[in-house]
Amino acid sequence: MTLTLEPIMHSAGIDPGEAQVIRHAYVREHEDTGMQGIHADSTDAEILQYTSRQSTAPRIFPAVPPRFWIIFVPEGGDQARLWAVVENRGEISNDGLRRTFDLVVTDHLEDLRSRLVIGWRSPRTWRLNGPTAAGYPVKEIADSQPVPFPGFDRLVLDHVQLQAVMREHRYVSWRTALASVVGVYLITDTTDGRQYVGKADGAESIRQRWNAYATNGHGGNVELRRIDPTGFRFSLLRVFDPATPTRVIDEAESHFKFALDTRRHGLNRN
């Protein structure tokens, strides 16, 4: 299944309906307006200033632009690399030809800046509505500096993050840590708050178990098959050495199912 921009937007808390996606072109000066453009060596401040100035023509730019603007720069003719996500805080000037907006760079998708590359179907198209752009394919999430493992007690991942942990080089220490333990974990469906308590025991490590969720979203659990995994949040309740007897892990799993009441009010069916 091809990864698209949509789950990445959702993982950052961005509703596609409240966003637009812009792919700037590298043009030092626009021939029609004489307006200064940007280039590959433009500073962040220059790109932000350039983005903040838009046409007054509704056919070119929406009369009421959305809150979030996801800004990309060119990456070849048919791809785009993420620059930043900015928040539109409103129009601050209008000279009849150009409107200037108060834009602020946000923390949304900050860890993917300059790393996320998406396909861009029409090089001549520079602006897309969020729902349209959500279907564009992710071509690359480039390696970055290794991310330190936060510890088992602090590990909380959404589904997109889980997929990254299981696949990307920068999370190699995380995979090593998760492969070294078995135990009891929690999946929360953030759309309604229901929870599922599961376990990895015997020859199956937490890494192996969670890799199944990263691959298909449900890990073979019947109740989870019917739910969109993009709303899942994964965490660990208790970890054990792989030599721990299976009965001890079973007891811990039963305890958490009872304590969290996941049989009656959650997603566990046994």
C-alpha positions in Angstrom: 0.0 0.0 0.0 1.5 3.4 -1.0 2.0 5.8 1.8 0.4 9.2 1.0 0.6 12.6 2.6 -2.8 12.2 4.4 -1.7 10.1 7.4 1.3 12.3 7.8 -1.0 15.3 8.0 -3.2 13.6 10.5 -0.3 12.5 12.6 0.7 16.2 12.9 -2.8 17.2 13.9 -3.6 18.8 10.6 -7.1 18.3 9.1 -6.6 18.3 5.3 -9.8 20.4 5.1 -8.1 23.2 7.1 -4.9 23.2 5.0 -3.5 24.0 1.6 -0.3 22.8 0.1 2.1 25.1 -1.8 5.0 24.1 -4.0 7.2 27.1 -4.7 9.2 27.4 -7.9 12.7 28.7 -8.0 12.4 32.0 -9.8 14.7 34.9 -8.9 12.2 37.4 -10.4 8.7 37.0 -11.8 8.6 38.5 -15.3 4.9 39.5 -15.1 5.1 41.4 -11.8 8.8 42.0 -11.2 8.4 40.5 -7.8 11.5 39.0 -6.2 11.3 35.2 -6.1 13.3 32.6 -4.2 16.1 30.2 -5.2 17.8 27.2 -3.8 20.0 29.4 -1.5 17.2 31.5 -0.1 17.1 31.8 3.7 14.1 30.7 5.8 13.2 34.3 6.4 13.2 35.0 2.7 11.0 32.0 1.9 8.6 33.0 4.7 8.4 36.6 3.4 7.8 35.4 -0.1 5.1 33.0 1.0 3.3 35.7 2.9 2.6 37.8 -0.2 -0.1 36.4 -2.5 -2.3 37.6 -5.4 -5.6 39.3 -4.8 -7.1 37.4 -7.7 -9.5 34.7 -6.3 -8.7 32.5 -9.4 -5.1 32.5 -8.3 -5.4 32.4 -4.5 -8.4 31.7 -2.3 -10.3 34.7 -0.9 -10.4 32.9 2.5 -7.2 30.8 2.7 -7.1 28.0 5.3 -5.3 28.1 8.7 -2.4 25.8 7.8 -0.2 26.2 4.7 2.2 23.2 4.1 5.1 24.6 2.1 7.3 22.6 -0.3 10.2 23.6 -2.5 11.1 21.9 -5.8 12.8 18.5 -5.9 13.2 17.8 -9.6 10.4 18.2 -12.0 7.8 16.0 -10.4 8.6 16.0 -6.7 8.6 18.4 -3.8 10.6 18.6 -0.6 9.0 19.9 2.7 10.2 23.3 3.8 7.8 24.0 6.7 4.2 24.2 7.9 3.1 27.7 8.6 0.0 29.0 10.4 -2.0 31.8 8.7 -3.0 34.3 11.4 -4.9 36.6 9.0 -4.4 39.2 6.3 -2.5 42.3 7.4 -2.4 44.4 4.2 -3.9 44.6 0.7 -2.7 47.0 -2.0 -5.1 45.9 -4.6 -2.6 43.6 -6.3 -1.0 41.8 -3.5 -2.3 40.6 -0.1 0.2 40.1 2.8 -0.6 37.6 5.5 0.8 37.2 9.0 2.4 33.7 8.8 4.2 31.9 11.6 6.3 28.8 11.2 4.9 26.0 13.4 6.2 22.9 15.0 4.0 20.7 12.8 6.0 18.1 10.9 9.2 19.8 12.2 11.0 16.4 12.3 10.3 16.0 8.6 11.5 19.3 7.4 13.9 18.9 4.4 13.4 15.1 4.7 9.9 14.5 3.4 9.6 14.3 -0.4 6.3 13.8 -2.1 5.3 13.2 -5.8 4.0 16.4 -7.5 1.8 15.4 -10.4 1.8 18.7 -12.4 4.9 20.9 -12.3 2.7 23.8 -13.4 0.4 23.5 -10.4 1.8 25.4 -7.5 -1.1 25.3 -5.0 -3.4 22.5 -3.9 -6.3 22.2 -1.6 -5.5 20.0 1.4 -7.9 17.1 0.6 -6.4 16.9 -3.0 -2.8 17.0 -1.7 -3.6 14.4 0.9 -3.7 11.8 -1.8 -0.2 12.6 -3.2 2.3 9.8 -2.7 5.3 10.0 -0.3 8.4 9.3 -2.3 11.1 9.5 0.4 11.7 10.2 4.0 15.4 10.8 4.1 17.7 9.7 6.9 18.5 12.2 9.6 20.5 12.2 12.8 19.9 9.1 15.0 17.1 9.7 17.5 17.9 8.6 21.0 15.7 5.9 22.5 13.5 7.6 25.1 13.1 4.5 27.4 10.4 2.0 27.6 8.4 4.0 30.1 8.2 7.1 27.9 7.5 5.4 24.6 4.2 6.6 23.0 3.8 6.3 19.2 1.0 6.9 16.7 0.8 4.6 13.7 2.8 6.7 11.3 5.5 7.1 14.0 5.5 3.3 14.6 6.0 2.7 10.9 9.0 5.1 10.9 10.5 3.4 13.9 10.3 0.0 12.2 11.7 1.2 8.9 14.0 4.2 9.2 17.7 4.1 9.9 17.6 6.9 12.5 15.5 4.6 14.8 17.9 1.6 14.7 18.6 1.9 18.5 14.8 1.8 19.1 14.5 -1.4 17.2 17.4 -2.9 19.1 15.8 -2.0 22.4 12.3 -3.3 21.4 13.9 -6.6 20.2 15.4 -7.1 23.6 12.2 -7.4 25.6 8.8 -9.1 25.7 5.9 -7.8 27.6 2.5 -6.2 27.7 1.5 -3.2 25.5 -1.5 -0.9 25.0 -3.2 0.3 21.8 -5.5 3.2 22.2 -8.0 4.2 19.4 -7.8 7.9 19.8 -11.0 8.5 17.8 -13.1 7.1 20.6 -10.8 6.3 23.5 -11.2 2.5 23.4 -8.2 0.5 24.4 -6.6 -2.9 23.6 -4.2 -4.7 25.8 -1.9 -7.2 24.1 1.3 -9.1 24.8 4.5 -10.4 23.1 5.9 -13.4 24.8 7.9 -16.6 24.1 10.0 -16.2 21.0 8.1 -13.1 19.9 9.7 -9.8 21.0 7.9 -6.4 21.3 9.7 -5.4 18.1 8.3 -8.4 16.2 4.8 -7.9 17.5 4.7 -4.2 16.8 6.2 -4.7 13.3 3.1 -6.6 12.5 1.0 -3.6 13.4 3.3 -1.3 11.4 2.8 -3.6 8.4 -0.9 -4.2 8.3 -2.4 -2.0 11.1 -4.1 -4.8 13.0 -1.5 -7.4 13.8 -3.9 -10.2 13.2 -6.4 -9.1 15.9 -10.0 -9.6 14.7 -11.4 -6.6 16.6 -8.7 -4.2 15.3 -9.3 -5.2 11.6 -12.4 -3.1 11.4 -10.6 0.1 12.7 -8.5 2.6 10.8 -5.0 2.3 12.3 -4.1 5.9 11.6 -5.9 6.7 14.9 -3.9 4.1 16.9 -1.5 5.1 19.7 1.0 2.5 21.0 2.6 2.4 24.4 4.2 -0.2 26.8 2.6 -1.2 30.0 5.3 -3.6 31.3 8.4 -5.2 29.8 10.1 -8.4 30.8 13.3 -10.2 30.0 12.7 -12.8 27.2 13.6 -15.6 29.7 10.5 -14.7 31.8 8.0 -17.6 32.0 5.0 -17.2 29.8 2.6 -17.6 32.7 4.1 -14.4 34.3 3.4 -12.4 31.2 -0.1 -13.9 30.9 -0.8 -12.8 34.5 0.4 -9.3 33.8 -1.8 -9.1 30.6 -4.8 -10.3 32.6 -4.2 -7.7 35.3 -4.1 -4.8 32.8 -7.2 -6.0 31.0 -9.0 -6.0 34.3 -7.5 -2.7 35.6 -8.3 -0.8 32.4 -11.6 -2.7 31.9 -10.8 -3.4 28.2 -13.0 -6.4 28.0 -16.3 -4.6 28.8 -15.4 -1.1 27.6 -12.5 -1.6 25.3 -11.3 -3.7 22.4 -10.4 -7.0 24.1 -12.7 -9.9 23.5 -11.1 -12.4 25.9 
